[in-house]
Amino acid sequence: MTEDGLKRTDGNGKPRASAASGRGPARSRRAPVRHEAAGPAPRWAVRVVAVGLVLAALNLRPAISALGPLLKEIRGDLGMSGAVAGLLTSVPALCFAAFGSLAPRLARRRGPAPVVFAGMVAIAAGLTLRPLAGGTAAFLAASALALAGIAVSNVLMPVVVKRWFPSRIGSMTGLYSMGLALGTACAAAVTVPMTDALGGSWRAGLGAWALLGVLAILPWAVVLKDPGSRRTEAPAGGDSAAASTAEGEAARIRIGASPTAWALAVFFGLQASAAYIILGWLPQIFRDAGVSASSAGLMLAVTMGMGVPLAFVVPRLAARMRHQGPLVVALGLCGLTGYAGLWLAPAGGAWLWALLLGIANCAFPVALTMISLRSRSSAGVVKLSAFAQSTGYLLSIPGPLLVGVLRDASGGWHVPLLLMAGLLLAQTLTGVLAGRDRVIEDGR
């Protein structure tokens, strides 16, 4: 199906059922989705939102991925203890869970665009203040400010896609996911050379990323000139009754009672845990197998870099599927093959294992796409996104820590790899459940 063909489908990317088809759920979900469109927004506003979406995506990870390469210098300058440095690896997930849960209330009061604008301001402010910190407490506070902005923006990105691009959920989620992956990889790769070019101070290297934060503010400031940007829903053709129906359904959602919401939250958490494990431990697995430090770093870059092209393709594919389960299974098989390779021949096939694990990491854009597809309305997507991401990031915290504990206790990587494979099997199962053809408004 072409992108134009999606315009003749419902918000889940599926053909609308006729009234005579006898399919109750399809009939009930048809009308609200048809009326929630980006029609009332001026064309210029939709275009500016698209630019803002990409710049926001580029800006949502450098605050995290730029930190690792300079952590040694930061610790030495600020007198940061090893315990606090270890805490920094868990702070992002904790902030995403804590602050992300505030996004639905803020979006209901102000609309998604003003909240994303505030999130971009918080990120830019945090990144500006962090290099000025004279001690550990100030550094952590500035980091928390930036992470708070990232958290609310994380939750609202699927809402922005649903609100302004209801007929292009797959392509716009792919564009956002590609920007996210690109921002992550660039910050990890460029921070040290940029620091050297700016005189060698970690403060200059970290502070330079604030310029990207400022750039991301600009399009959202322009979007706010459109009065419609402050509404959660966008009733097409001025049909306020349809918008009221969609918002009324969303208000009645008991998100914690929805099996689909829980499946999506667990799936999101397990894929995030797998990504953090790979990001933190894959180079060490290769190095323990005899791979050089430089080669191990390049292999991690390959793994992370796979998300750039695939993040644009995978969500479009997911949006065209009635059930995303087969796609989840395919990604899971890639990950299990990669883990098996690390068990049997970690050095011999290192490049192949890195490639396969990079493909498996594309479960993240699939999860984002499913968040947009599992509700009829933008208001419902707000609730689902906040629940899935806040719960998921909390669930992701123990995984990387357990891998380190098991590595020290067993003296090798076989036991940790068993844990990683077990988590991936659970991720695949919950992803299949979350990918079923249903929406949370139906209480399922």
Solvent accessible surface area in square Angstrom, and as a share of the most:
residue,aa,sasa,rsa
1,M,113,0.51
2,T,93,0.54
3,E,37,0.16
4,D,93,0.48
5,G,4,0.03
6,L,7,0.04
7,K,122,0.52
8,R,170,0.62
9,T,11,0.06
10,D,15,0.08
11,G,4,0.04
12,N,4,0.02
13,G,7,0.07
14,K,8,0.03
15,P,84,0.53
16,R,87,0.32
17,A,14,0.11
18,S,68,0.44
19,A,57,0.44
20,A,99,0.77
21,S,51,0.33
22,G,62,0.60
23,R,109,0.40
24,G,43,0.42
25,P,64,0.40
26,A,15,0.12
27,R,119,0.43
28,S,61,0.39
29,R,12,0.04
30,R,60,0.22
31,A,43,0.33
32,P,13,0.08
33,V,15,0.08
34,R,103,0.37
35,H,46,0.21
36,E,10,0.04
37,A,26,0.20
38,A,19,0.15
39,G,59,0.57
40,P,54,0.34
41,A,12,0.09
42,P,46,0.29
43,R,179,0.65
44,W,108,0.38
45,A,0,0.00
46,V,23,0.13
47,R,156,0.57
48,V,32,0.19
49,V,0,0.00
50,A,25,0.19
51,V,82,0.47
52,G,0,0.00
53,L,0,0.00
54,V,42,0.24
55,L,28,0.14
56,A,0,0.00
57,A,0,0.00
58,L,37,0.18
59,N,2,0.01
60,L,0,0.00
61,R,31,0.11
62,P,1,0.01
63,A,4,0.03
64,I,45,0.23
65,S,18,0.12
66,A,1,0.00
67,L,20,0.10
68,G,50,0.48
69,P,53,0.33
70,L,7,0.04
71,L,42,0.21
72,K,169,0.72
73,E,87,0.39
74,I,0,0.00
75,R,90,0.33
76,G,65,0.63
77,D,79,0.41
78,L,21,0.10
79,G,65,0.63
80,M,9,0.04
81,S,58,0.38
82,G,42,0.40
83,A,84,0.65
84,V,38,0.22
85,A,5,0.04
86,G,39,0.37
87,L,85,0.42
88,L,11,0.05
89,T,100,0.58
90,S,20,0.13
91,V,22,0.13
92,P,15,0.09
93,A,5,0.04
94,L,79,0.39
95,C,14,0.08
96,F,3,0.01
97,A,7,0.06
98,A,60,0.46
99,F,67,0.28
100,G,0,0.00
101,S,62,0.40
102,L,90,0.45
103,A,0,0.00
104,P,16,0.10
105,R,139,0.51
106,L,68,0.34
107,A,0,0.00
108,R,146,0.53
109,R,178,0.65
110,R,159,0.58
111,G,1,0.01
112,P,0,0.00
113,A,0,0.00
114,P,18,0.11
115,V,9,0.05
116,V,0,0.00
117,F,56,0.23
118,A,55,0.43
119,G,1,0.01
120,M,0,0.00
121,V,63,0.36
122,A,19,0.15
123,I,0,0.00
124,A,7,0.06
125,A,36,0.28
126,G,0,0.00
127,L,2,0.01
128,T,67,0.39
129,L,89,0.44
130,R,7,0.02
131,P,12,0.07
132,L,133,0.66
133,A,6,0.04
134,G,74,0.71
135,G,25,0.24
136,T,32,0.18
137,A,82,0.64
138,A,51,0.39
139,F,0,0.00
140,L,47,0.23
141,A,65,0.50
142,A,7,0.05
143,S,4,0.03
144,A,32,0.24
145,L,68,0.34
146,A,1,0.00
147,L,10,0.05
148,A,20,0.15
149,G,2,0.02
150,I,0,0.00
151,A,1,0.01
152,V,15,0.09
153,S,0,0.00
154,N,4,0.02
155,V,1,0.00
156,L,0,0.00
157,M,0,0.00
158,P,6,0.03
159,V,0,0.00
160,V,0,0.00
161,V,1,0.01
162,K,3,0.01
163,R,1,0.01
164,W,1,0.00
165,F,4,0.02
166,P,25,0.16
167,S,34,0.22
168,R,89,0.33
169,I,6,0.03
170,G,0,0.00
171,S,13,0.09
172,M,14,0.06
173,T,5,0.03
174,G,0,0.00
175,L,49,0.24
176,Y,4,0.02
177,S,2,0.02
178,M,54,0.24
179,G,5,0.05
180,L,7,0.04
181,A,20,0.15
182,L,75,0.37
183,G,5,0.05
184,T,28,0.17
185,A,27,0.21
186,C,52,0.31
187,A,0,0.00
188,A,50,0.39
189,A,71,0.55
190,V,64,0.37
191,T,0,0.00
192,V,62,0.36
193,P,78,0.49
194,M,46,0.20
195,T,5,0.03
196,D,96,0.50
197,A,90,0.70
198,L,93,0.46
199,G,71,0.68
200,G,47,0.45
201,S,50,0.32
202,W,15,0.05
203,R,71,0.26
204,A,36,0.28
205,G,0,0.00
206,L,1,0.01
207,G,20,0.19
208,A,23,0.18
209,W,29,0.10
210,A,8,0.07
211,L,134,0.66
212,L,35,0.17
213,G,0,0.00
214,V,74,0.43
215,L,86,0.43
216,A,0,0.00
217,I,29,0.15
218,L,100,0.50
219,P,12,0.07
220,W,0,0.00
221,A,39,0.30
222,V,60,0.34
223,V,0,0.00
224,L,31,0.15
225,K,154,0.65
226,D,9,0.05
227,P,109,0.68
228,G,9,0.08
229,S,0,0.00
230,R,126,0.46
231,R,106,0.39
232,T,19,0.11
233,E,4,0.02
234,A,1,0.01
235,P,18,0.11
236,A,26,0.20
237,G,85,0.81
238,G,62,0.60
239,D,44,0.23
240,S,73,0.47
241,A,70,0.55
242,A,14,0.11
243,A,15,0.12
244,S,72,0.46
245,T,72,0.42
246,A,1,0.01
247,E,78,0.35
248,G,23,0.22
249,E,35,0.16
250,A,3,0.02
251,A,77,0.59
252,R,174,0.64
253,I,19,0.10
254,R,189,0.69
255,I,35,0.18
256,G,42,0.41
257,A,56,0.43
258,S,3,0.02
259,P,72,0.45
260,T,0,0.00
261,A,0,0.00
262,W,115,0.40
263,A,10,0.08
264,L,0,0.00
265,A,0,0.00
266,V,41,0.24
267,F,1,0.00
268,F,0,0.00
269,G,0,0.00
270,L,23,0.12
271,Q,9,0.04
272,A,7,0.05
273,S,3,0.02
274,A,16,0.13
275,A,30,0.23
276,Y,66,0.25
277,I,2,0.01
278,I,4,0.02
279,L,75,0.37
280,G,52,0.50
281,W,71,0.25
282,L,3,0.01
283,P,28,0.17
284,Q,73,0.32
285,I,4,0.02
286,F,0,0.00
287,R,128,0.47
288,D,65,0.34
289,A,36,0.28
290,G,67,0.65
291,V,21,0.12
292,S,59,0.38
293,A,52,0.40
294,S,83,0.53
295,S,34,0.22
296,A,1,0.00
297,G,37,0.35
298,L,106,0.53
299,M,8,0.03
300,L,32,0.16
301,A,58,0.45
302,V,50,0.29
303,T,1,0.00
304,M,36,0.16
305,G,26,0.25
306,M,36,0.16
307,G,13,0.12
308,V,33,0.19
309,P,74,0.46
310,L,43,0.21
311,A,3,0.03
312,F,60,0.25
313,V,85,0.49
314,V,12,0.07
315,P,0,0.00
316,R,70,0.26
317,L,86,0.43
318,A,0,0.00
319,A,3,0.02
320,R,65,0.24
321,M,42,0.19
322,R,103,0.38
323,H,61,0.27
324,Q,1,0.00
325,G,3,0.03
326,P,83,0.52
327,L,17,0.09
328,V,5,0.03
329,V,56,0.32
330,A,49,0.38
331,L,11,0.05
332,G,2,0.02
333,L,107,0.53
334,C,31,0.19
335,G,0,0.00
336,L,46,0.23
337,T,67,0.39
338,G,0,0.00
339,Y,10,0.04
340,A,50,0.39
341,G,4,0.03
342,L,5,0.02
343,W,90,0.32
344,L,141,0.70
345,A,42,0.32
346,P,34,0.22
347,A,47,0.36
348,G,77,0.74
349,G,19,0.18
350,A,3,0.02
351,W,131,0.46
352,L,90,0.45
353,W,35,0.12
354,A,0,0.00
355,L,68,0.34
356,L,27,0.14
357,L,1,0.01
358,G,0,0.00
359,I,43,0.22
360,A,11,0.08
361,N,31,0.16
362,C,1,0.00
363,A,3,0.02
364,F,38,0.16
365,P,6,0.04
366,V,0,0.00
367,A,0,0.00
368,L,3,0.02
369,T,0,0.00
370,M,0,0.00
371,I,0,0.00
372,S,0,0.00
373,L,1,0.00
374,R,1,0.00
375,S,1,0.01
376,R,6,0.02
377,S,1,0.00
378,S,0,0.00
379,A,18,0.14
380,G,0,0.00
381,V,0,0.00
382,V,4,0.02
383,K,42,0.18
384,L,0,0.00
385,S,0,0.00
386,A,6,0.04
387,F,34,0.14
388,A,0,0.00
389,Q,4,0.02
390,S,12,0.08
391,T,26,0.15
392,G,0,0.00
393,Y,6,0.02
394,L,95,0.47
395,L,83,0.41
396,S,0,0.00
397,I,36,0.18
398,P,65,0.41
399,G,5,0.05
400,P,27,0.17
401,L,101,0.50
402,L,85,0.42
403,V,0,0.00
404,G,11,0.10
405,V,92,0.53
406,L,50,0.25
407,R,59,0.22
408,D,118,0.61
409,A,85,0.66
410,S,56,0.36
411,G,56,0.54
412,G,26,0.25
413,W,26,0.09
414,H,93,0.41
415,V,63,0.36
416,P,0,0.00
417,L,5,0.02
418,L,108,0.54
419,L,44,0.22
420,M,5,0.02
421,A,24,0.19
422,G,36,0.35
423,L,45,0.22
424,L,7,0.03
425,L,103,0.51
426,A,42,0.33
427,Q,8,0.03
428,T,22,0.13
429,L,113,0.56
430,T,22,0.13
431,G,0,0.00
432,V,44,0.25
433,L,68,0.34
434,A,0,0.00
435,G,0,0.00
436,R,68,0.25
437,D,40,0.21
438,R,45,0.16
439,V,1,0.01
440,I,3,0.02
441,E,29,0.13
442,D,51,0.26
443,G,55,0.53
444,R,81,0.30
